[in-house]
Amino acid sequence: MPTRLRGTDLRYVVVDHVYRHGPQAIPEIIEELGHLGFTVSGDSSKTISDALRWEVRRGRLRRLRRGCYGPAEMPRTTAQRIYRRAMTLRAEADVAMGRTDERFWHTLGGYL
């Protein structure tokens, strides 16, 4: 079952994703969130757009054009806090989706 993201958690996962992968359009972000095991309530493009707009105001992201955002300047401690929280959420989503390390190694063992 996918993990529902909202509020600060949604913003942190999205900011972390944009910092890792560079400029992203909203549909690309929605697709990647799905692959990671996350879901967003309501109209996902509007919800993510609102989260991105908030981060643009905070100076963590910049709007490149309509629907496309890229990384901006961010203090190191803020980046570390966002990274740690995003990694925790990703790990929780993996467990919720049944993607644990034990299952991975068991599956890999079948191929060796």
C-alpha positions in Angstrom: 0.0 0.0 0.0 1.5 3.4 -1.0 2.4 5.9 1.7 0.4 9.1 1.5 2.5 12.2 1.6 1.3 15.7 2.7 2.7 18.9 4.2 6.3 19.0 5.3 7.0 15.4 4.4 5.8 16.0 0.8 7.9 19.1 0.5 11.0 17.4 1.9 10.7 14.4 -0.5 10.1 16.6 -3.5 13.0 19.0 -2.6 15.3 16.0 -2.1 14.3 14.5 -5.4 14.9 17.8 -7.3 18.3 18.2 -5.7 19.3 14.7 -6.6 18.0 14.6 -10.2 18.2 18.3 -11.2 15.4 20.2 -12.9 12.1 18.3 -13.0 8.6 18.9 -14.4 5.6 18.2 -12.2 4.5 15.1 -14.2 8.0 13.6 -13.8 7.9 14.2 -10.0 4.5 12.6 -9.8 5.8 9.5 -11.7 8.9 9.2 -9.5 6.8 9.5 -6.3 4.7 6.6 -7.5 7.9 4.5 -8.2 9.1 5.3 -4.7 5.9 4.1 -3.2 4.2 7.4 -2.4 0.8 8.9 -3.2 -0.5 12.4 -2.9 -4.1 13.2 -1.9 -6.4 15.3 -4.1 -5.3 16.6 -7.4 -1.6 15.4 -7.3 -0.3 18.0 -9.8 -2.0 20.9 -7.8 -0.8 19.5 -4.5 2.8 19.2 -5.7 2.6 22.6 -7.4 1.6 24.1 -4.1 4.4 22.4 -2.3 6.9 23.5 -4.9 5.6 27.1 -4.8 6.2 27.1 -1.0 9.8 25.9 -1.5 10.4 28.6 -4.2 9.3 31.2 -1.6 11.7 29.7 0.9 14.5 29.9 -1.7 15.2 26.2 -1.8 13.9 25.7 -5.3 13.6 28.0 -8.3 10.9 28.0 -11.0 12.5 27.6 -14.4 9.3 27.8 -16.4 5.7 26.8 -16.0 5.6 23.5 -14.3 9.4 23.0 -14.1 11.5 23.5 -11.1 15.2 23.3 -10.3 17.4 23.4 -7.2 18.5 26.8 -5.7 20.7 27.7 -2.8 20.2 26.0 0.6 22.1 26.0 3.8 24.0 22.8 4.5 22.2 22.0 7.7 18.8 22.5 6.0 19.9 20.2 3.2 21.0 17.6 5.7 17.8 17.7 7.6 15.7 17.4 4.4 17.9 14.5 3.2 17.6 12.6 6.5 13.8 13.0 6.7 13.4 12.1 3.0 15.5 8.9 3.4 13.5 7.9 6.5 10.2 8.4 4.6 11.6 6.4 1.6 12.6 3.5 3.9 9.2 3.5 5.5 7.5 3.5 2.0 9.8 0.6 1.0 8.6 -1.4 4.1 5.0 -0.5 3.4 5.4 -1.7 -0.2 7.1 -4.9 0.9 10.4 -3.9 -0.5 12.7 -4.8 2.3 16.4 -5.8 2.3 15.7 -9.3 3.2 13.3 -9.8 0.3 15.8 -8.1 -2.1 18.6 -10.5 -1.1 16.3 -13.5 -1.2 15.1 -12.6 -4.7 18.7 -11.9 -5.8 19.8 -15.3 -4.4 17.4 -16.9 -6.9 19.3 -15.4 -9.8 22.7 -16.4 -8.7 
